[in-house]
Amino acid sequence: MPVDFNGKWVMESNDNFEDFMKVLNIDIATRKIAIHLSQTKVIIQDGDKFVIKTLSIFRNYEMSFTIGEEIEEYTKGLDNRVVKTLITWEGDKLVCAQRGEKANRGWKHWIEGDKLHLELFCEGVVCHQVFKKQA
């Protein structure tokens, strides 16, 4: 049985986010705002079907997917690109591979205790975010 990701998760740390945004060619004004924001993730999981909402006072982003089914994703509000996204299980981790303009792009989600970890990567740059589960 896969890990249960359901819940509301509030950001505690956000390491190397600005460099990650730079590699995505996100403009300096947006980067300066984004690095100071606290994000909340709301994850709804029903077996292998997911909805992940990333919420902040600046921008919100929502994605829906089923494990193992490739989707076309428009990263509106992020870097505004169209990518082919495939999310799979690797043990207890959700692993996302995104094919598009940028090489070696994707993310990994995993849980340790009451913490949700998110590793964002693109072209060798890695950002690590940690979220705490809310009761």
KOLVO-928258 format. One record per residue: residue in one letter; x, y, z of N, C-alpha, C, CB in turn. Coordinates in pm, whole numbers, padded with zeros to 5 digits, always signed. Glycine has a CB too. Layout:
N
AXYZXYZXYZXYZ/...
REM end
This chain:
135
M+00084-00119+00000+00000+00000+00000+00088+00124+00000-00095+00001+00122/P+00065+00214-00094+00144+00338-00099+00121+00424+00025+00109+00418-00225/V+00211+00517+00043+00202+00614+00152+00078+00701+00134+00330+00701+00159/D+00020+00745+00245-00096+00835+00243-00046+00979+00249-00193+00804+00361/F-00058+01051+00138-00015+01190+00129-00126+01288+00163+00037+01218-00010/N-00248+01240+00189-00361+01328+00215-00332+01426+00328-00485+01246+00249/G-00377+01550+00309-00367+01646+00417-00328+01784+00371-00268+01598+00518/K-00316+01871+00471-00273+02009+00451-00134+02021+00511-00373+02112+00517/W-00042+02073+00433+00099+02080+00469+00147+02224+00458+00184+01986+00380/V+00209+02278+00563+00254+02417+00566+00408+02421+00560+00201+02490+00693/M+00459+02507+00473+00603+02514+00451+00680+02556+00576+00633+02610+00339/E+00790+02483+00600+00882+02516+00708+01016+02566+00655+00904+02395+00796/S+01062+02509+00543+01190+02553+00486+01186+02541+00334+01306+02469+00544/N+01274+02621+00271+01273+02632+00125+01416+02663+00079+01173+02744+00077/D+01497+02560+00064+01639+02577+00035+01667+02578-00116+01719+02467+00102/N+01737+02681-00160+01785+02695-00298+01673+02722-00399+01859+02570-00339/F+01563+02780-00353+01449+02806-00441+01483+02912-00546+01329+02851-00358/E+01557+03015-00507+01588+03121-00604+01672+03065-00720+01663+03237-00536/D+01772+02985-00691+01854+02927-00799+01771+02835-00888+01973+02849-00740/F+01677+02762-00828+01588+02677-00907+01504+02764-01002+01496+02593-00814/M+01450+02875-00952+01370+02963-01037+01455+03027-01147+01304+03073-00951/K+01582+03057-01116+01671+03115-01218+01687+03020-01336+01809+03147-01158/V+01708+02891-01309+01728+02794-01417+01601+02780-01502+01769+02657-01359/L+01485+02814-01445+01360+02813-01521+01335+02946-01593+01244+02782-01427/N+01430+03039-01580+01421+03171-01644+01305+03254-01591+01406+03155-01793/I+01275+03240-01463+01171+03322-01400+01232+03459-01369+01114+03254-01270/D+01159+03564-01401+01213+03700-01390+01248+03735-01245+01113+03801-01445/I+01338+03831-01232+01392+03868-01100+01284+03919-01005+01500+03974-01116/A+01189+03997-01054+01084+04051-00966+01001+03938-00906+00993+04149-01044/T+00962+03843-00989+00884+03729-00940+00966+03647-00842+00837+03641-01058/R+01094+03625-00872+01181+03548-00782+01190+03614-00645+01321+03533-00842/K+01208+03745-00643+01224+03817-00516+01098+03807-00430+01258+03964-00542/I+00982+03808-00493+00857+03791-00419+00845+03646-00372+00735+03830-00507/A+00867+03552-00463+00843+03410-00435+00930+03354-00323+00867+03329-00559/I+01054+03400-00311+01140+03342-00207+01096+03381-00066+01284+03387-00229/H+01012+03482-00054+00965+03526+00078+00826+03473+00113+00963+03677+00084/L+00767+03398+00024+00632+03348+00048+00632+03217+00123+00558+03331-00082/S+00534+03199+00206+00510+03070+00268+00405+02998+00185+00465+03085+00419/Q+00433+02877+00150+00339+02798+00071+00268+02697+00159+00411+02727-00045/T+00147+02663+00116+00072+02554+00178+00037+02457+00067-00058+02607+00251/K+00053+02329+00094+00013+02226-00002-00108+02154+00055+00131+02124-00030/V-00208+02136-00030-00324+02056+00005-00322+01938-00092-00460+02139-00003/I-00312+01818-00037-00304+01698-00120-00426+01611-00094-00174+01619-00091/I-00492+01577-00203-00607+01485-00198-00566+01362-00277-00740+01552-00256/Q-00563+01249-00209-00520+01124-00270-00630+01020-00256-00390+01072-00205/D-00661+00957-00368-00756+00846-00370-00687+00733-00446-00895+00886-00438/G-00617+00648-00372-00539+00542-00435-00426+00603-00516-00627+00453-00526/D-00429+00583-00649-00326+00638-00736-00370+00765-00807-00287+00535-00838/K-00482+00823-00765-00529+00951-00821-00500+01062-00720-00684+00944-00854/F-00443+01171-00771-00400+01281-00686-00449+01415-00737-00249+01282-00674/V-00475+01506-00643-00487+01648-00670-00391+01715-00571-00638+01701-00653/I-00299+01794-00624-00206+01867-00539-00226+02016-00565-00056+01824-00566/K-00262+02087-00459-00281+02232-00467-00167+02298-00391-00422+02276-00409/T-00100+02392-00457+00005+02471-00394-00049+02613-00381+00140+02467-00475/L-00062+02658-00257-00130+02785-00229-00035+02885-00163-00251+02761-00139/S-00046+03011-00205+00026+03121-00140-00055+03248-00163+00174+03136-00197/I-00015+03356-00100-00088+03481-00119-00058+03542-00256-00054+03580-00009/F+00046+03495-00324+00086+03550-00454+00025+03474-00571+00237+03549-00466/R+00038+03341-00569-00015+03257-00677-00054+03121-00622+00090+03241-00791/N-00151+03061-00689-00192+02925-00657-00171+02837-00780-00340+02920-00610/Y-00144+02710-00756-00124+02616-00866-00188+02484-00827+00028+02597-00898/E-00257+02423-00921-00323+02295-00895-00291+02197-01007-00476+02313-00881/M-00259+02075-00970-00239+01971-01071-00311+01845-01028-00089+01943-01093/S-00369+01777-01127-00438+01650-01105-00371+01545-01192-00592+01660-01136/F-00351+01427-01137-00286+01322-01214-00318+01185-01156-00133+01345-01217/T-00293+01084-01237-00301+00944-01196-00163+00885-01214-00410+00865-01278/I-00115+00813-01114+00016+00750-01120+00027+00666-01247+00041+00664-00994/G+00139+00684-01319+00167+00603-01436+00103+00650-01566+00124+00466-01411/E+00023+00757-01561-00040+00811-01682+00021+00947-01715-00194+00824-01664/E+00084+00957-01833+00145+01082-01875+00037+01186-01905+00234+01060-01998/I+00062+01308-01861-00030+01419-01888+00047+01533-01953-00100+01467-01756/E-00026+01619-02022+00032+01744-02070+00000+01848-01965-00024+01784-02214/E+00103+01909-01911+00087+02004-01801+00131+02143-01847+00169+01959-01677/Y+00047+02242-01823+00083+02381-01848+00118+02442-01714-00035+02460-01919/T+00242+02480-01697+00289+02529-01568+00257+02678-01549+00442+02506-01554/K+00129+02709-01568+00081+02847-01558+00107+02902-01419-00070+02856-01591/G+00160+03023-01416+00189+03087-01288+00325+03046-01232+00082+03053-01188/L+00387+02946-01294+00522+02907-01253+00619+02959-01358+00535+02750-01236/D+00650+02878-01458+00736+02925-01566+00664+02926-01701+00861+02838-01576/N+00533+02898-01697+00446+02909-01816+00495+02829-01936+00433+03054-01855/R+00530+02703-01910+00572+02613-02017+00475+02495-02024+00718+02563-01993/V+00474+02431-02139+00399+02307-02155+00500+02193-02148+00318+02303-02291/V+00475+02099-02058+00563+01984-02040+00481+01857-02041+00645+01996-01908/K+00545+01748-02077+00486+01614-02064+00528+01563-01927+00532+01516-02182/T+00431+01533-01844+00456+01498-01704+00414+01354-01678+00382+01595-01609/L+00503+01277-01617+00474+01139-01578+00517+01121-01433+00546+01036-01671/I+00421+01080-01349+00449+01058-01207+00435+00910-01178+00353+01143-01117/T+00534+00857-01107+00537+00715-01073+00573+00699-00925+00638+00638-01162/W+00551+00580-00873+00597+00543-00739+00739+00488-00752+00501+00439-00671/E+00828+00532-00667+00958+00468-00646+00964+00438-00498+01081+00559-00694/G+00925+00315-00461+00910+00283-00319+00797+00367-00263+01041+00308-00241/D+00825+00445-00160+00725+00532-00097+00735+00677-00146+00741+00528+00053/K+00811+00701-00252+00826+00837-00306+00743+00853-00433+00974+00868-00336/L+00683+00971-00446+00622+01012-00572+00734+01077-00653+00499+01111-00551/V+00755+01028-00775+00863+01080-00858+00804+01129-00989+00972+00971-00884/C+00832+01255-01021+00780+01320-01141+00893+01348-01239+00705+01451-01106/A+00873+01307-01364+00964+01342-01472+00887+01432-01569+01021+01214-01545/Q+00948+01545-01604+00884+01640-01694+00972+01657-01818+00860+01777-01624/R+00915+01630-01934+00986+01647-02060+00938+01773-02129+00967+01524-02152/G+01034+01855-02172+01001+01979-02241+01127+02054-02275+00908+02068-02156/E+01121+02188-02271+01235+02272-02307+01356+02251-02217+01194+02417-02301/K+01332+02225-02090+01440+02214-01993+01476+02067-01969+01401+02281-01860/A+01605+02039-01959+01653+01902-01941+01649+01861-01794+01796+01887-01996/N+01631+01731-01771+01639+01674-01637+01554+01752-01537+01784+01669-01589/R+01426+01767-01569+01334+01846-01487+01232+01754-01421+01263+01954-01572/G+01200+01784-01296+01096+01709-01226+01097+01738-01077+01113+01560-01250/W+01038+01646-01003+01031+01661-00858+01010+01525-00792+00919+01757-00819/K+01034+01522-00661+01009+01403-00578+00941+01449-00451+01141+01325-00547/H+00838+01375-00409+00769+01398-00281+00787+01273-00195+00617+01431-00302/W+00816+01292-00067+00817+01181+00026+00785+01233+00166+00954+01109+00024/I+00748+01140+00253+00708+01176+00390+00804+01110+00488+00562+01132+00419/E+00846+01189+00587+00923+01139+00701+00855+01192+00826+01076+01185+00694/G+00792+01103+00901+00717+01145+01021+00602+01235+00982+00809+01217+01120/D+00598+01357+01040+00491+01452+01005+00540+01557+00907+00438+01520+01132/K+00647+01526+00833+00706+01620+00737+00691+01566+00594+00856+01644+00770/L+00649+01656+00506+00643+01628+00363+00763+01695+00299+00507+01678+00299/H+00843+01618+00228+00960+01672+00159+00929+01683+00010+01084+01583+00183/L+00978+01791-00049+00967+01811-00192+01104+01852-00244+00859+01919-00227/E+01154+01772-00338+01280+01805-00405+01246+01841-00549+01382+01685-00398/L+01272+01966-00586+01251+02015-00721+01386+02016-00791+01185+02158-00722/F+01393+01968-00915+01521+01968-00985+01503+02003-01132+01590+01833-00970/C+01607+02069-01185+01609+02106-01326+01753+02140-01365+01514+02227-01355/E+01801+02076-01468+01934+02103-01523+02042+02108-01415+01933+02234-01598/G+02036+02015-01320+02139+02004-01217+02119+02089-01094+02268+02037-01276/V+02020+02178-01095+01991+02262-00978+01881+02195-00897+01948+02407-01020/V+01902+02187-00764+01806+02119-00676+01759+02215-00567+01870+01993-00613/C+01628+02218-00547+01565+02293-00438+01499+02191-00346+01461+02398-00492/H+01515+02207-00215+01453+02116-00119+01360+02194-00028+01561+02040-00036/Q+01233+02157-00030+01133+02221+00055+01080+02119+00156+01016+02279-00030/V+01049+02167+00276+00993+02082+00381+00865+02146+00432+01095+02060+00497/F+00761+02063+00446+00630+02106+00492+00591+02023+00614+00524+02092+00379/K+00522+02086+00710+00474+02015+00829+00325+01993+00815+00506+02096+00959/K+00281+01872+00851+00140+01837+00840+00059+01912+00946+00119+01685+00855/Q-00053+01968+00904-00143+02037+00995-00249+01940+01044-00208+02159+00927/A-00288+01955+01168-00389+01863+01227-00527+01887+01170-00394+01880+01379/
REM end
